[in-house]
Amino acid sequence: MAEQHDLTTPIPAVGGTSFWRVQHITLHYDGDDSYIKIGLVGENSERKSVGYTGDEAAVLIRQLNTANLSVNSLHKRVMGKITTDGLIGAGSVSGTPD
């Protein structure tokens, strides 16, 4: 099973999904014009997009670029960050990296 963020409380407003999986990550590194776009998909094909722009995105891209992904996968790191920042609901990651 691919890694997913299992929500503590399902979200009825978006079809009752109880998890989010990373569908795509776009990294655009260009100083003030930097951005990160993260596309998520839920258990009933719900879609959600979250992201970061500007300096915040540039800092995150540099962190991801130098991260040791052998312990925590890229998807797990991204899901942890967007959870901490309140962009998706509380929960925990399950599954294994693809």
C-alpha positions, 0 to 999 in steps of 0.5 A: 500500500502506498503511503497515505495520511490517515485522517483522525476525523474524516472530512464529510465536506469533501465526500467523507475521505478518511485519508489523503495520498500525494498525487503530485509535487511540483517544485519551481525554484526561482528566488522570489517566484519559487513555489511548491504545489502539492496535489492530493487525492482522497479515497473517493477520488476527492482532490485537494491542492495545497502549496507554498510560494516565495521565500517559504517555498525556496527554503523548503525546496532547499531543505528537500533537496538536501534531505536524507530520504532513506529514513523518511520518504519525500511523501512522508516529509511533505505530508508531515509539513502540510499537516503541521502547517494546518493545510490538511487535518490531523492524522498519521502516515501509514503504508510504505513508499512506492 
